[in-house]
Amino acid sequence: MTNTTVCAYCASVIPTGAKTCPMCGADNKPDYLEEIVAPPPVVKPTPVQPLEPATVAEPVWEMPASEPLPALDRSAPPSASPARYIWILVGVVAVVLVCLCVAAVLIANLVFGV
């Protein structure tokens, strides 16, 4: 085994135990690397205990089995008032107008530099 090593910064041959390079002054063995190089302590995991089977809670409410479920009436579509359709139309028109105004402002800024 040799008593020399190569500097990582200037590639000159230096003694093995040197902390700094005599040629370039670089710190070849900085103190902060000793903490990083040391392996972290081994922590043994604790064994996991199996879970106990869960107890089933009683249902809060049950429908009596003698009563059948009510049938849904699917003969007519659900009715909506005409006022609801008018408000939806007003909302859509308002959104379109806002989008057009924003587009006009952006185009004016691009074309005229206002």
RAKAFEN-V669757 format. One record per residue. N is the residue number from 1. RES is the residue in three letters. SS is DSSP state (H for helix, E for strand, C for the rest). PHI is phi in degrees with one decimal (999 if undefined). D_FIRST is the distance of its C-alpha to the first C-alpha in whole Angstrom. Layout:
# RAKAFEN-V669757
n = {N	N}
res = {RES	RES}
ss = {SS	SS}
phi = {PHI	PHI}
d_first = {D_FIRST	D_FIRST}
This chain:
# RAKAFEN-V669757
n = {1	2	3	4	5	6	7	8	9	10	11	12	13	14	15	16	17	18	19	20	21	22	23	24	25	26	27	28	29	30	31	32	33	34	35	36	37	38	39	40	41	42	43	44	45	46	47	48	49	50	51	52	53	54	55	56	57	58	59	60	61	62	63	64	65	66	67	68	69	70	71	72	73	74	75	76	77	78	79	80	81	82	83	84	85	86	87	88	89	90	91	92	93	94	95	96	97	98	99	100	101	102	103	104	105	106	107	108	109	110	111	112	113	114}
res = {MET	THR	ASN	THR	THR	VAL	CYS	ALA	TYR	CYS	ALA	SER	VAL	ILE	PRO	THR	GLY	ALA	LYS	THR	CYS	PRO	MET	CYS	GLY	ALA	ASP	ASN	LYS	PRO	ASP	TYR	LEU	GLU	GLU	ILE	VAL	ALA	PRO	PRO	PRO	VAL	VAL	LYS	PRO	THR	PRO	VAL	GLN	PRO	LEU	GLU	PRO	ALA	THR	VAL	ALA	GLU	PRO	VAL	TRP	GLU	MET	PRO	ALA	SER	GLU	PRO	LEU	PRO	ALA	LEU	ASP	ARG	SER	ALA	PRO	PRO	SER	ALA	SER	PRO	ALA	ARG	TYR	ILE	TRP	ILE	LEU	VAL	GLY	VAL	VAL	ALA	VAL	VAL	LEU	VAL	CYS	LEU	CYS	VAL	ALA	ALA	VAL	LEU	ILE	ALA	ASN	LEU	VAL	PHE	GLY	VAL}
ss = {C	C	C	E	E	E	C	C	C	C	C	C	E	E	E	C	C	C	C	E	C	C	C	C	C	C	E	C	C	C	H	H	H	H	H	H	H	C	C	C	C	C	C	C	C	C	C	C	C	C	C	C	C	C	C	C	C	C	C	C	C	C	C	C	C	C	C	C	C	C	C	C	C	C	C	C	C	C	C	C	C	H	H	H	H	H	H	H	H	H	H	H	H	H	H	H	H	H	H	H	H	H	H	H	H	H	H	H	H	H	H	H	C	C}
phi = {999	-90.2	-96.8	-126.1	-143.4	-105.5	-67.2	-73.8	-102.8	-113.9	65.1	-90.3	-82.9	-131.0	-64.4	-64.0	-85.3	-72.5	-82.4	-122.8	-80.7	-70.4	-86.6	-108.4	78.9	-72.3	-83.3	-81.4	-127.6	-67.6	-65.8	-70.9	-75.1	-64.6	-70.3	-73.9	-69.8	-65.1	-70.3	-66.9	-64.4	-82.0	-107.1	-80.6	-70.5	-80.7	-66.1	-87.9	-83.1	-66.5	-74.9	-77.2	-63.0	-74.1	-86.4	-85.6	-77.6	-72.9	-64.6	-72.0	-142.9	-129.4	-81.4	-59.8	-69.9	-76.9	-93.0	-75.7	-68.9	-69.5	-79.3	-83.6	-89.8	-108.8	-75.1	-122.1	-69.5	-63.6	-90.9	-122.6	-72.9	-62.1	-63.7	-65.8	-65.0	-65.6	-67.5	-65.8	-62.7	-62.6	-64.2	-65.5	-63.2	-63.9	-65.0	-64.1	-63.9	-64.2	-63.5	-65.6	-65.5	-64.0	-63.7	-65.1	-66.6	-65.0	-66.0	-63.3	-67.1	-73.0	-81.3	-97.9	66.7	-74.6}
d_first = {0	4	7	9	11	14	17	19	22	22	19	18	15	14	12	11	13	16	19	21	20	21	23	25	25	24	23	19	19	23	24	27	24	23	26	26	22	24	25	29	31	32	36	37	41	44	46	49	52	55	58	61	63	65	69	71	74	77	79	80	83	84	87	90	90	93	93	92	90	92	92	91	94	92	96	95	92	92	94	93	95	96	95	91	91	92	90	87	89	89	85	84	86	85	81	82	84	81	79	81	81	77	77	80	78	75	77	79	76	74	77	79	76	78}
